[in-house]
Amino acid sequence: MRIWDIPPKCLCRNHLLGEHRELHAIWSILTKNKKGYSRHPETLRWKNKLGALYLRHKKLIEEMERRGYCHKSDLDGRLARGSCRQNVFVDTPAKQKEILRKKRCGCIYSFR
């Protein structure tokens, strides 16, 4: 599971769509008290930060729509409680860029 902390416009298609899918999984775990992956570090860092997760989702949607994807899976904004700012990282944004660079997947950071 991974929610990147870099701009969605920098992500390749696979990472953009994969993050969107995983964001919905984390949202479901946290808003419906699901057990699967509830102890995963990526899930735990969003606990009490659903406002920030909601805003990340909006940024992902904007980029998806800019690329021509049709988005039909909105989140319930009424559940977006807690901090609107994420300052806890599994990997720092700099480390995330390095991870993507090594993947050579098409993310902008892969070629710098």
Biopython code that builds the backbone (N, CA, C, O; Angstrom):
import numpy as np
from Bio.PDB.StructureBuilder import StructureBuilder

atoms = [
    (1, "MET", "N", (0.858, -1.179, 0.000)),
    (1, "MET", "CA", (0.000, 0.000, 0.000)),
    (1, "MET", "C", (0.893, 1.226, 0.000)),
    (1, "MET", "O", (1.904, 1.283, 0.699)),
    (2, "ARG", "N", (0.496, 2.208, -0.801)),
    (2, "ARG", "CA", (1.298, 3.434, -0.856)),
    (2, "ARG", "C", (0.428, 4.603, -1.286)),
    (2, "ARG", "O", (-0.275, 4.537, -2.295)),
    (3, "ILE", "N", (0.487, 5.669, -0.507)),
    (3, "ILE", "CA", (-0.024, 6.963, -0.926)),
    (3, "ILE", "C", (1.218, 7.830, -1.054)),
    (3, "ILE", "O", (1.898, 8.098, -0.064)),
    (4, "TRP", "N", (1.511, 8.263, -2.261)),
    (4, "TRP", "CA", (2.706, 9.063, -2.518)),
    (4, "TRP", "C", (2.525, 10.468, -1.953)),
    (4, "TRP", "O", (1.402, 10.948, -1.794)),
    (5, "ASP", "N", (3.629, 11.106, -1.658)),
    (5, "ASP", "CA", (3.620, 12.476, -1.143)),
    (5, "ASP", "C", (4.305, 13.416, -2.132)),
    (5, "ASP", "O", (4.956, 14.387, -1.746)),
    (6, "ILE", "N", (4.144, 13.108, -3.391)),
    (6, "ILE", "CA", (4.648, 13.956, -4.465)),
    (6, "ILE", "C", (3.468, 14.326, -5.353)),
    (6, "ILE", "O", (2.440, 13.650, -5.316)),
    (7, "PRO", "N", (3.594, 15.376, -6.144)),
    (7, "PRO", "CA", (2.456, 15.805, -6.966)),
    (7, "PRO", "C", (1.972, 14.701, -7.906)),
    (7, "PRO", "O", (2.784, 14.038, -8.550)),
    (8, "PRO", "N", (0.649, 14.500, -7.988)),
    (8, "PRO", "CA", (0.101, 13.476, -8.871)),
    (8, "PRO", "C", (0.536, 13.634, -10.330)),
    (8, "PRO", "O", (0.641, 12.641, -11.050)),
    (9, "LYS", "N", (0.788, 14.862, -10.773)),
    (9, "LYS", "CA", (1.192, 15.071, -12.168)),
    (9, "LYS", "C", (2.531, 14.416, -12.469)),
    (9, "LYS", "O", (2.868, 14.208, -13.635)),
    (10, "CYS", "N", (3.299, 14.086, -11.436)),
    (10, "CYS", "CA", (4.607, 13.463, -11.623)),
    (10, "CYS", "C", (4.532, 11.947, -11.704)),
    (10, "CYS", "O", (5.533, 11.292, -11.994)),
    (11, "LEU", "N", (3.363, 11.385, -11.452)),
    (11, "LEU", "CA", (3.216, 9.934, -11.426)),
    (11, "LEU", "C", (2.878, 9.371, -12.804)),
    (11, "LEU", "O", (2.127, 9.983, -13.565)),
    (12, "CYS", "N", (3.426, 8.225, -13.112)),
    (12, "CYS", "CA", (3.062, 7.522, -14.336)),
    (12, "CYS", "C", (1.628, 7.006, -14.175)),
    (12, "CYS", "O", (1.057, 7.058, -13.085)),
    (13, "ARG", "N", (1.072, 6.520, -15.250)),
    (13, "ARG", "CA", (-0.297, 6.012, -15.247)),
    (13, "ARG", "C", (-0.514, 4.953, -14.168)),
    (13, "ARG", "O", (-1.482, 5.024, -13.411)),
    (14, "ASN", "N", (0.391, 3.970, -14.098)),
    (14, "ASN", "CA", (0.226, 2.869, -13.142)),
    (14, "ASN", "C", (0.255, 3.348, -11.699)),
    (14, "ASN", "O", (-0.543, 2.893, -10.879)),
    (15, "HIS", "N", (1.163, 4.258, -11.380)),
    (15, "HIS", "CA", (1.242, 4.746, -10.005)),
    (15, "HIS", "C", (0.075, 5.671, -9.671)),
    (15, "HIS", "O", (-0.416, 5.657, -8.542)),
    (16, "LEU", "N", (-0.369, 6.462, -10.618)),
    (16, "LEU", "CA", (-1.519, 7.339, -10.391)),
    (16, "LEU", "C", (-2.779, 6.511, -10.106)),
    (16, "LEU", "O", (-3.464, 6.741, -9.109)),
    (17, "LEU", "N", (-3.072, 5.571, -10.964)),
    (17, "LEU", "CA", (-4.280, 4.761, -10.800)),
    (17, "LEU", "C", (-4.158, 3.803, -9.609)),
    (17, "LEU", "O", (-5.141, 3.539, -8.916)),
    (18, "GLY", "N", (-2.962, 3.291, -9.379)),
    (18, "GLY", "CA", (-2.742, 2.413, -8.237)),
    (18, "GLY", "C", (-2.930, 3.142, -6.921)),
    (18, "GLY", "O", (-3.528, 2.614, -5.983)),
    (19, "GLU", "N", (-2.412, 4.364, -6.859)),
    (19, "GLU", "CA", (-2.597, 5.145, -5.642)),
    (19, "GLU", "C", (-4.072, 5.436, -5.404)),
    (19, "GLU", "O", (-4.550, 5.355, -4.272)),
    (20, "HIS", "N", (-4.785, 5.770, -6.458)),
    (20, "HIS", "CA", (-6.215, 6.054, -6.306)),
    (20, "HIS", "C", (-6.941, 4.846, -5.724)),
    (20, "HIS", "O", (-7.767, 4.988, -4.822)),
    (21, "ARG", "N", (-6.638, 3.679, -6.232)),
    (21, "ARG", "CA", (-7.265, 2.447, -5.746)),
    (21, "ARG", "C", (-6.903, 2.200, -4.268)),
    (21, "ARG", "O", (-7.766, 1.849, -3.465)),
    (22, "GLU", "N", (-5.646, 2.383, -3.928)),
    (22, "GLU", "CA", (-5.211, 2.147, -2.553)),
    (22, "GLU", "C", (-5.744, 3.214, -1.603)),
    (22, "GLU", "O", (-6.021, 2.920, -0.440)),
    (23, "LEU", "N", (-5.890, 4.434, -2.077)),
    (23, "LEU", "CA", (-6.473, 5.475, -1.246)),
    (23, "LEU", "C", (-7.900, 5.102, -0.854)),
    (23, "LEU", "O", (-8.299, 5.292, 0.295)),
    (24, "HIS", "N", (-8.660, 4.576, -1.795)),
    (24, "HIS", "CA", (-10.022, 4.135, -1.481)),
    (24, "HIS", "C", (-10.011, 2.994, -0.455)),
    (24, "HIS", "O", (-10.889, 2.921, 0.405)),
    (25, "ALA", "N", (-9.034, 2.123, -0.549)),
    (25, "ALA", "CA", (-8.940, 1.027, 0.420)),
    (25, "ALA", "C", (-8.652, 1.581, 1.814)),
    (25, "ALA", "O", (-9.282, 1.168, 2.788)),
    (26, "ILE", "N", (-7.715, 2.503, 1.915)),
    (26, "ILE", "CA", (-7.380, 3.093, 3.213)),
    (26, "ILE", "C", (-8.565, 3.870, 3.757)),
    (26, "ILE", "O", (-8.868, 3.786, 4.948)),
    (27, "TRP", "N", (-9.243, 4.630, 2.897)),
    (27, "TRP", "CA", (-10.430, 5.384, 3.323)),
    (27, "TRP", "C", (-11.480, 4.431, 3.913)),
    (27, "TRP", "O", (-12.061, 4.710, 4.962)),
    (28, "SER", "N", (-11.709, 3.331, 3.242)),
    (28, "SER", "CA", (-12.689, 2.354, 3.695)),
    (28, "SER", "C", (-12.281, 1.741, 5.033)),
    (28, "SER", "O", (-13.113, 1.581, 5.926)),
    (29, "ILE", "N", (-11.026, 1.407, 5.167)),
    (29, "ILE", "CA", (-10.526, 0.834, 6.420)),
    (29, "ILE", "C", (-10.752, 1.807, 7.569)),
    (29, "ILE", "O", (-11.222, 1.417, 8.638)),
    (30, "LEU", "N", (-10.413, 3.080, 7.345)),
    (30, "LEU", "CA", (-10.483, 4.065, 8.428)),
    (30, "LEU", "C", (-11.899, 4.555, 8.712)),
    (30, "LEU", "O", (-12.214, 4.873, 9.859)),
    (31, "THR", "N", (-12.749, 4.624, 7.711)),
    (31, "THR", "CA", (-14.096, 5.161, 7.940)),
    (31, "THR", "C", (-15.101, 4.083, 8.321)),
    (31, "THR", "O", (-16.153, 4.384, 8.885)),
    (32, "LYS", "N", (-14.780, 2.823, 8.013)),
    (32, "LYS", "CA", (-15.714, 1.731, 8.308)),
    (32, "LYS", "C", (-15.142, 0.730, 9.309)),
    (32, "LYS", "O", (-15.696, -0.347, 9.528)),
    (33, "ASN", "N", (-14.017, 1.118, 9.909)),
    (33, "ASN", "CA", (-13.356, 0.268, 10.904)),
    (33, "ASN", "C", (-13.113, -1.152, 10.400)),
    (33, "ASN", "O", (-13.332, -2.125, 11.121)),
    (34, "LYS", "N", (-12.659, -1.256, 9.152)),
    (34, "LYS", "CA", (-12.315, -2.560, 8.571)),
    (34, "LYS", "C", (-11.010, -3.054, 9.187)),
    (34, "LYS", "O", (-10.182, -2.251, 9.617)),
    (35, "LYS", "N", (-10.830, -4.338, 9.230)),
    (35, "LYS", "CA", (-9.642, -4.922, 9.862)),
    (35, "LYS", "C", (-8.469, -5.095, 8.900)),
    (35, "LYS", "O", (-7.319, -4.881, 9.284)),
    (36, "GLY", "N", (-8.747, -5.479, 7.652)),
    (36, "GLY", "CA", (-7.675, -5.737, 6.699)),
    (36, "GLY", "C", (-6.764, -4.541, 6.515)),
    (36, "GLY", "O", (-7.241, -3.449, 6.208)),
    (37, "TYR", "N", (-5.485, -4.718, 6.693)),
    (37, "TYR", "CA", (-4.460, -3.685, 6.541)),
    (37, "TYR", "C", (-4.622, -2.525, 7.519)),
    (37, "TYR", "O", (-4.015, -1.472, 7.321)),
    (38, "SER", "N", (-5.420, -2.692, 8.561)),
    (38, "SER", "CA", (-5.622, -1.597, 9.514)),
    (38, "SER", "C", (-4.363, -1.291, 10.319)),
    (38, "SER", "O", (-4.239, -0.196, 10.869)),
    (39, "ARG", "N", (-3.428, -2.234, 10.400)),
    (39, "ARG", "CA", (-2.177, -2.017, 11.145)),
    (39, "ARG", "C", (-1.001, -1.714, 10.212)),
    (39, "ARG", "O", (0.134, -1.576, 10.670)),
    (40, "HIS", "N", (-1.263, -1.610, 8.924)),
    (40, "HIS", "CA", (-0.203, -1.313, 7.967)),
    (40, "HIS", "C", (0.300, 0.116, 8.210)),
    (40, "HIS", "O", (-0.507, 1.011, 8.459)),
    (41, "PRO", "N", (1.598, 0.344, 8.143)),
    (41, "PRO", "CA", (2.138, 1.690, 8.387)),
    (41, "PRO", "C", (1.516, 2.772, 7.509)),
    (41, "PRO", "O", (1.301, 3.895, 7.966)),
    (42, "GLU", "N", (1.230, 2.444, 6.265)),
    (42, "GLU", "CA", (0.622, 3.445, 5.366)),
    (42, "GLU", "C", (-0.787, 3.796, 5.822)),
    (42, "GLU", "O", (-1.200, 4.950, 5.716)),
    (43, "THR", "N", (-1.524, 2.822, 6.325)),
    (43, "THR", "CA", (-2.867, 3.087, 6.843)),
    (43, "THR", "C", (-2.782, 3.887, 8.135)),
    (43, "THR", "O", (-3.523, 4.852, 8.322)),
    (44, "LEU", "N", (-1.893, 3.494, 9.011)),
    (44, "LEU", "CA", (-1.782, 4.147, 10.317)),
    (44, "LEU", "C", (-1.417, 5.626, 10.207)),
    (44, "LEU", "O", (-1.850, 6.432, 11.031)),
    (45, "ARG", "N", (-0.630, 5.986, 9.204)),
    (45, "ARG", "CA", (-0.229, 7.391, 9.112)),
    (45, "ARG", "C", (-1.383, 8.314, 8.712)),
    (45, "ARG", "O", (-1.281, 9.532, 8.854)),
    (46, "TRP", "N", (-2.469, 7.741, 8.218)),
    (46, "TRP", "CA", (-3.638, 8.542, 7.836)),
    (46, "TRP", "C", (-4.700, 8.571, 8.923)),
    (46, "TRP", "O", (-5.699, 9.278, 8.792)),
    (47, "LYS", "N", (-4.499, 7.819, 9.985)),
    (47, "LYS", "CA", (-5.453, 7.835, 11.083)),
    (47, "LYS", "C", (-5.507, 9.248, 11.676)),
    (47, "LYS", "O", (-4.470, 9.858, 11.939)),
    (48, "ASN", "N", (-6.696, 9.750, 11.877)),
    (48, "ASN", "CA", (-6.932, 11.118, 12.366)),
    (48, "ASN", "C", (-6.479, 12.193, 11.375)),
    (48, "ASN", "O", (-6.281, 13.348, 11.754)),
    (49, "LYS", "N", (-6.318, 11.811, 10.114)),
    (49, "LYS", "CA", (-5.930, 12.756, 9.068)),
    (49, "LYS", "C", (-6.769, 12.543, 7.814)),
    (49, "LYS", "O", (-6.273, 12.653, 6.692)),
    (50, "LEU", "N", (-8.040, 12.237, 8.021)),
    (50, "LEU", "CA", (-8.912, 12.000, 6.870)),
    (50, "LEU", "C", (-9.123, 13.266, 6.050)),
    (50, "LEU", "O", (-9.414, 13.184, 4.857)),
    (51, "GLY", "N", (-8.981, 14.427, 6.664)),
    (51, "GLY", "CA", (-9.051, 15.674, 5.903)),
    (51, "GLY", "C", (-7.942, 15.720, 4.863)),
    (51, "GLY", "O", (-8.181, 16.088, 3.713)),
    (52, "ALA", "N", (-6.742, 15.351, 5.260)),
    (52, "ALA", "CA", (-5.599, 15.332, 4.343)),
    (52, "ALA", "C", (-5.775, 14.255, 3.272)),
    (52, "ALA", "O", (-5.434, 14.475, 2.110)),
    (53, "LEU", "N", (-6.300, 13.110, 3.655)),
    (53, "LEU", "CA", (-6.520, 12.026, 2.681)),
    (53, "LEU", "C", (-7.575, 12.443, 1.658)),
    (53, "LEU", "O", (-7.451, 12.146, 0.470)),
    (54, "TYR", "N", (-8.597, 13.124, 2.123)),
    (54, "TYR", "CA", (-9.644, 13.630, 1.234)),
    (54, "TYR", "C", (-9.050, 14.629, 0.226)),
    (54, "TYR", "O", (-9.374, 14.579, -0.960)),
    (55, "LEU", "N", (-8.197, 15.517, 0.691)),
    (55, "LEU", "CA", (-7.563, 16.497, -0.203)),
    (55, "LEU", "C", (-6.632, 15.814, -1.202)),
    (55, "LEU", "O", (-6.561, 16.225, -2.359)),
    (56, "ARG", "N", (-5.921, 14.776, -0.766)),
    (56, "ARG", "CA", (-5.064, 14.027, -1.695)),
    (56, "ARG", "C", (-5.913, 13.381, -2.780)),
    (56, "ARG", "O", (-5.524, 13.362, -3.948)),
    (57, "HIS", "N", (-7.066, 12.855, -2.401)),
    (57, "HIS", "CA", (-7.980, 12.253, -3.365)),
    (57, "HIS", "C", (-8.406, 13.288, -4.401)),
    (57, "HIS", "O", (-8.438, 12.996, -5.597)),
    (58, "LYS", "N", (-8.729, 14.487, -3.950)),
    (58, "LYS", "CA", (-9.119, 15.546, -4.885)),
    (58, "LYS", "C", (-8.008, 15.843, -5.884)),
    (58, "LYS", "O", (-8.274, 16.045, -7.069)),
    (59, "LYS", "N", (-6.761, 15.872, -5.410)),
    (59, "LYS", "CA", (-5.627, 16.124, -6.308)),
    (59, "LYS", "C", (-5.461, 14.992, -7.317)),
    (59, "LYS", "O", (-5.163, 15.230, -8.488)),
    (60, "LEU", "N", (-5.658, 13.753, -6.849)),
    (60, "LEU", "CA", (-5.572, 12.610, -7.763)),
    (60, "LEU", "C", (-6.653, 12.693, -8.831)),
    (60, "LEU", "O", (-6.387, 12.447, -10.008)),
    (61, "ILE", "N", (-7.870, 13.038, -8.424)),
    (61, "ILE", "CA", (-8.984, 13.159, -9.372)),
    (61, "ILE", "C", (-8.679, 14.225, -10.426)),
    (61, "ILE", "O", (-8.887, 14.011, -11.620)),
    (62, "GLU", "N", (-8.182, 15.372, -9.967)),
    (62, "GLU", "CA", (-7.856, 16.446, -10.912)),
    (62, "GLU", "C", (-6.877, 15.961, -11.975)),
    (62, "GLU", "O", (-7.051, 16.241, -13.161)),
    (63, "GLU", "N", (-5.852, 15.237, -11.547)),
    (63, "GLU", "CA", (-4.862, 14.730, -12.493)),
    (63, "GLU", "C", (-5.448, 13.638, -13.380)),
    (63, "GLU", "O", (-5.161, 13.593, -14.576)),
    (64, "MET", "N", (-6.260, 12.767, -12.811)),
    (64, "MET", "CA", (-6.888, 11.724, -13.608)),
    (64, "MET", "C", (-7.773, 12.336, -14.693)),
    (64, "MET", "O", (-7.728, 11.909, -15.847)),
    (65, "GLU", "N", (-8.561, 13.315, -14.330)),
    (65, "GLU", "CA", (-9.448, 13.961, -15.301)),
    (65, "GLU", "C", (-8.651, 14.738, -16.341)),
    (65, "GLU", "O", (-9.039, 14.789, -17.508)),
    (66, "ARG", "N", (-7.538, 15.346, -15.926)),
    (66, "ARG", "CA", (-6.669, 16.052, -16.880)),
    (66, "ARG", "C", (-6.140, 15.085, -17.930)),
    (66, "ARG", "O", (-5.929, 15.464, -19.082)),
    (67, "ARG", "N", (-5.929, 13.841, -17.530)),
    (67, "ARG", "CA", (-5.428, 12.813, -18.453)),
    (67, "ARG", "C", (-6.549, 12.114, -19.213)),
    (67, "ARG", "O", (-6.282, 11.230, -20.027)),
    (68, "GLY", "N", (-7.781, 12.490, -18.964)),
    (68, "GLY", "CA", (-8.892, 11.944, -19.725)),
    (68, "GLY", "C", (-9.646, 10.802, -19.068)),
    (68, "GLY", "O", (-10.526, 10.210, -19.694)),
    (69, "TYR", "N", (-9.326, 10.478, -17.828)),
    (69, "TYR", "CA", (-10.042, 9.412, -17.123)),
    (69, "TYR", "C", (-11.363, 9.952, -16.584)),
    (69, "TYR", "O", (-11.467, 11.126, -16.228)),
    (70, "CYS", "N", (-12.353, 9.095, -16.528)),
    (70, "CYS", "CA", (-13.666, 9.452, -15.994)),
    (70, "CYS", "C", (-13.751, 8.928, -14.563)),
    (70, "CYS", "O", (-13.752, 7.718, -14.340)),
    (71, "HIS", "N", (-13.822, 9.824, -13.613)),
    (71, "HIS", "CA", (-13.844, 9.438, -12.202)),
    (71, "HIS", "C", (-15.278, 9.332, -11.701)),
    (71, "HIS", "O", (-16.083, 10.241, -11.902)),
    (72, "LYS", "N", (-15.590, 8.222, -11.050)),
    (72, "LYS", "CA", (-16.957, 8.007, -10.559)),
    (72, "LYS", "C", (-16.977, 7.469, -9.130)),
    (72, "LYS", "O", (-17.976, 6.883, -8.712)),
    (73, "SER", "N", (-15.908, 7.653, -8.383)),
    (73, "SER", "CA", (-15.863, 7.085, -7.030)),
    (73, "SER", "C", (-15.518, 8.169, -6.007)),
    (73, "SER", "O", (-14.416, 8.199, -5.458)),
    (74, "ASP", "N", (-16.472, 9.044, -5.770)),
    (74, "ASP", "CA", (-16.269, 10.128, -4.816)),
    (74, "ASP", "C", (-16.200, 9.599, -3.389)),
    (74, "ASP", "O", (-16.728, 8.532, -3.074)),
    (75, "LEU", "N", (-15.539, 10.368, -2.542)),
    (75, "LEU", "CA", (-15.513, 10.091, -1.112)),
    (75, "LEU", "C", (-16.553, 10.959, -0.426)),
    (75, "LEU", "O", (-16.895, 12.029, -0.929)),
    (76, "ASP", "N", (-17.050, 10.521, 0.691)),
    (76, "ASP", "CA", (-18.014, 11.298, 1.465)),
    (76, "ASP", "C", (-17.243, 12.337, 2.281)),
    (76, "ASP", "O", (-16.604, 12.004, 3.278)),
    (77, "GLY", "N", (-17.309, 13.585, 1.852)),
    (77, "GLY", "CA", (-16.589, 14.665, 2.509)),
    (77, "GLY", "C", (-16.980, 14.870, 3.959)),
    (77, "GLY", "O", (-16.210, 15.434, 4.737)),
    (78, "ARG", "N", (-18.157, 14.422, 4.326)),
    (78, "ARG", "CA", (-18.588, 14.553, 5.727)),
    (78, "ARG", "C", (-17.741, 13.699, 6.664)),
    (78, "ARG", "O", (-17.697, 13.941, 7.870)),
    (79, "LEU", "N", (-17.074, 12.707, 6.104)),
    (79, "LEU", "CA", (-16.219, 11.827, 6.909)),
    (79, "LEU", "C", (-14.771, 12.321, 6.975)),
    (79, "LEU", "O", (-13.938, 11.730, 7.661)),
    (80, "ALA", "N", (-14.486, 13.388, 6.269)),
    (80, "ALA", "CA", (-13.114, 13.913, 6.190)),
    (80, "ALA", "C", (-12.771, 14.710, 7.444)),
    (80, "ALA", "O", (-12.578, 15.924, 7.394)),
    (81, "ARG", "N", (-12.702, 14.017, 8.548)),
    (81, "ARG", "CA", (-12.400, 14.645, 9.838)),
    (81, "ARG", "C", (-10.908, 14.532, 10.127)),
    (81, "ARG", "O", (-10.186, 13.762, 9.494)),
    (82, "GLY", "N", (-10.479, 15.303, 11.077)),
    (82, "GLY", "CA", (-9.068, 15.256, 11.453)),
    (82, "GLY", "C", (-8.258, 16.235, 10.642)),
    (82, "GLY", "O", (-8.798, 17.040, 9.883)),
    (83, "SER", "N", (-6.988, 16.156, 10.808)),
    (83, "SER", "CA", (-6.068, 17.102, 10.188)),
    (83, "SER", "C", (-6.178, 17.098, 8.667)),
    (83, "SER", "O", (-6.404, 16.060, 8.045)),
    (84, "CYS", "N", (-6.016, 18.265, 8.095)),
    (84, "CYS", "CA", (-5.985, 18.416, 6.637)),
    (84, "CYS", "C", (-4.552, 18.458, 6.134)),
    (84, "CYS", "O", (-4.300, 18.782, 4.974)),
    (85, "ARG", "N", (-3.628, 18.133, 7.002)),
    (85, "ARG", "CA", (-2.216, 18.177, 6.631)),
    (85, "ARG", "C", (-1.532, 16.874, 7.040)),
    (85, "ARG", "O", (-1.688, 16.405, 8.168)),
    (86, "GLN", "N", (-0.791, 16.309, 6.128)),
    (86, "GLN", "CA", (-0.053, 15.081, 6.411)),
    (86, "GLN", "C", (1.414, 15.445, 6.623)),
    (86, "GLN", "O", (2.049, 16.026, 5.742)),
    (87, "ASN", "N", (1.942, 15.108, 7.777)),
    (87, "ASN", "CA", (3.353, 15.378, 8.061)),
    (87, "ASN", "C", (4.071, 14.141, 8.607)),
    (87, "ASN", "O", (5.179, 14.237, 9.135)),
    (88, "VAL", "N", (3.429, 12.987, 8.474)),
    (88, "VAL", "CA", (4.021, 11.713, 8.871)),
    (88, "VAL", "C", (4.282, 10.920, 7.598)),
    (88, "VAL", "O", (3.407, 10.809, 6.740)),
    (89, "PHE", "N", (5.468, 10.377, 7.478)),
    (89, "PHE", "CA", (5.832, 9.666, 6.255)),
    (89, "PHE", "C", (6.397, 8.288, 6.572)),
    (89, "PHE", "O", (7.159, 8.124, 7.525)),
    (90, "VAL", "N", (6.020, 7.300, 5.767)),
    (90, "VAL", "CA", (6.670, 5.991, 5.829)),
    (90, "VAL", "C", (8.063, 6.154, 5.225)),
    (90, "VAL", "O", (9.055, 5.697, 5.793)),
    (91, "ASP", "N", (8.122, 6.807, 4.072)),
    (91, "ASP", "CA", (9.370, 7.231, 3.427)),
    (91, "ASP", "C", (9.232, 8.718, 3.152)),
    (91, "ASP", "O", (8.156, 9.171, 2.763)),
    (92, "THR", "N", (10.277, 9.475, 3.342)),
    (92, "THR", "CA", (10.233, 10.909, 3.066)),
    (92, "THR", "C", (9.943, 11.130, 1.586)),
    (92, "THR", "O", (10.187, 10.239, 0.773)),
    (93, "PRO", "N", (9.428, 12.298, 1.224)),
    (93, "PRO", "CA", (9.229, 12.577, -0.202)),
    (93, "PRO", "C", (10.515, 12.414, -1.020)),
    (93, "PRO", "O", (10.463, 11.953, -2.160)),
    (94, "ALA", "N", (11.651, 12.781, -0.458)),
    (94, "ALA", "CA", (12.922, 12.602, -1.177)),
    (94, "ALA", "C", (13.195, 11.120, -1.424)),
    (94, "ALA", "O", (13.642, 10.745, -2.508)),
    (95, "LYS", "N", (12.933, 10.289, -0.440)),
    (95, "LYS", "CA", (13.120, 8.838, -0.586)),
    (95, "LYS", "C", (12.118, 8.280, -1.603)),
    (95, "LYS", "O", (12.456, 7.392, -2.385)),
    (96, "GLN", "N", (10.893, 8.799, -1.590)),
    (96, "GLN", "CA", (9.890, 8.359, -2.557)),
    (96, "GLN", "C", (10.341, 8.661, -3.984)),
    (96, "GLN", "O", (10.152, 7.845, -4.885)),
    (97, "LYS", "N", (10.934, 9.827, -4.186)),
    (97, "LYS", "CA", (11.449, 10.171, -5.521)),
    (97, "LYS", "C", (12.529, 9.184, -5.941)),
    (97, "LYS", "O", (12.581, 8.764, -7.097)),
    (98, "GLU", "N", (13.388, 8.817, -5.001)),
    (98, "GLU", "CA", (14.446, 7.853, -5.292)),
    (98, "GLU", "C", (13.854, 6.486, -5.638)),
    (98, "GLU", "O", (14.321, 5.819, -6.561)),
    (99, "ILE", "N", (12.839, 6.077, -4.903)),
    (99, "ILE", "CA", (12.169, 4.796, -5.180)),
    (99, "ILE", "C", (11.618, 4.797, -6.605)),
    (99, "ILE", "O", (11.789, 3.826, -7.342)),
    (100, "LEU", "N", (10.958, 5.891, -6.988)),
    (100, "LEU", "CA", (10.388, 5.974, -8.337)),
    (100, "LEU", "C", (11.486, 6.042, -9.392)),
    (100, "LEU", "O", (11.348, 5.450, -10.462)),
    (101, "ARG", "N", (12.549, 6.738, -9.114)),
    (101, "ARG", "CA", (13.666, 6.837, -10.056)),
    (101, "ARG", "C", (14.202, 5.440, -10.363)),
    (101, "ARG", "O", (14.501, 5.132, -11.516)),
    (102, "LYS", "N", (14.323, 4.612, -9.358)),
    (102, "LYS", "CA", (14.860, 3.261, -9.542)),
    (102, "LYS", "C", (13.893, 2.352, -10.291)),
    (102, "LYS", "O", (14.325, 1.381, -10.913)),
    (103, "LYS", "N", (12.615, 2.639, -10.248)),
    (103, "LYS", "CA", (11.624, 1.803, -10.936)),
    (103, "LYS", "C", (11.667, 1.983, -12.452)),
    (103, "LYS", "O", (11.305, 1.072, -13.196)),
    (104, "ARG", "N", (12.103, 3.139, -12.906)),
    (104, "ARG", "CA", (12.142, 3.440, -14.348)),
    (104, "ARG", "C", (10.801, 3.148, -14.994)),
    (104, "ARG", "O", (10.721, 2.486, -16.029)),
    (105, "CYS", "N", (9.753, 3.652, -14.367)),
    (105, "CYS", "CA", (8.404, 3.296, -14.753)),
    (105, "CYS", "C", (7.714, 4.340, -15.625)),
    (105, "CYS", "O", (6.648, 4.064, -16.175)),
    (106, "GLY", "N", (8.273, 5.487, -15.761)),
    (106, "GLY", "CA", (7.614, 6.534, -16.514)),
    (106, "GLY", "C", (7.225, 7.710, -15.653)),
    (106, "GLY", "O", (6.789, 8.740, -16.169)),
    (107, "CYS", "N", (7.375, 7.575, -14.348)),
    (107, "CYS", "CA", (7.138, 8.732, -13.493)),
    (107, "CYS", "C", (8.212, 9.783, -13.827)),
    (107, "CYS", "O", (9.348, 9.440, -14.153)),
    (108, "ILE", "N", (7.842, 11.032, -13.743)),
    (108, "ILE", "CA", (8.774, 12.107, -14.082)),
    (108, "ILE", "C", (10.076, 11.953, -13.326)),
    (108, "ILE", "O", (11.145, 12.196, -13.885)),
    (109, "TYR", "N", (10.007, 11.552, -12.063)),
    (109, "TYR", "CA", (11.217, 11.441, -11.260)),
    (109, "TYR", "C", (12.110, 10.307, -11.706)),
    (109, "TYR", "O", (13.273, 10.245, -11.309)),
    (110, "SER", "N", (11.593, 9.415, -12.517)),
    (110, "SER", "CA", (12.387, 8.285, -12.973)),
    (110, "SER", "C", (13.512, 8.707, -13.915)),
    (110, "SER", "O", (14.487, 7.976, -14.084)),
    (111, "PHE", "N", (13.381, 9.866, -14.519)),
    (111, "PHE", "CA", (14.326, 10.254, -15.552)),
    (111, "PHE", "C", (15.218, 11.412, -15.137)),
    (111, "PHE", "O", (15.911, 11.985, -15.977)),
    (112, "ARG", "N", (15.213, 11.761, -13.876)),
    (112, "ARG", "CA", (16.079, 12.867, -13.403)),
    (112, "ARG", "C", (17.296, 12.317, -12.756)),
    (112, "ARG", "O", (18.147, 13.078, -12.295)),
]
sb = StructureBuilder()
sb.init_structure("model")
sb.init_model(0)
sb.init_chain("A")
sb.init_seg("    ")
for serial, (resi, resn, name, xyz) in enumerate(atoms, 1):
    if name == "N":
        sb.init_residue(resn, " ", resi, " ")
    sb.init_atom(name, np.array(xyz, "f"), 0.0, 1.0, " ", f" {name:<3s}", serial, name[0])
structure = sb.get_structure()
